[in-house]
């Protein structure tokens, strides 16, 4: 089950990054917050 959790996390992160790339300013803010937190 840990493997599925990891796959899910990767998919979520990929989706967030793709959305962030589309919404440049807000996206970069979200990415920065995610890396800092």
C-alpha positions, 0 to 999 in steps of 0.5 A, spaced: 500 500 500 505 504 501 507 503 493 500 506 491 501 512 496 507 514 493 504 513 486 498 517 488 503 522 491 507 523 485 501 524 480 498 529 485 505 533 485 505 532 477 498 535 477 500 541 481 506 542 477 502 542 471 497 547 474 502 551 476 505 552 470 499 554 467 498 559 472 504 562 472 504 567 478 500 563 483 503 557 481 510 559 483 507 562 489 504 555 491 511 551 489 515 556 493 510 555 499 511 547 498 518 547 498 519 552 504 514 548 508 
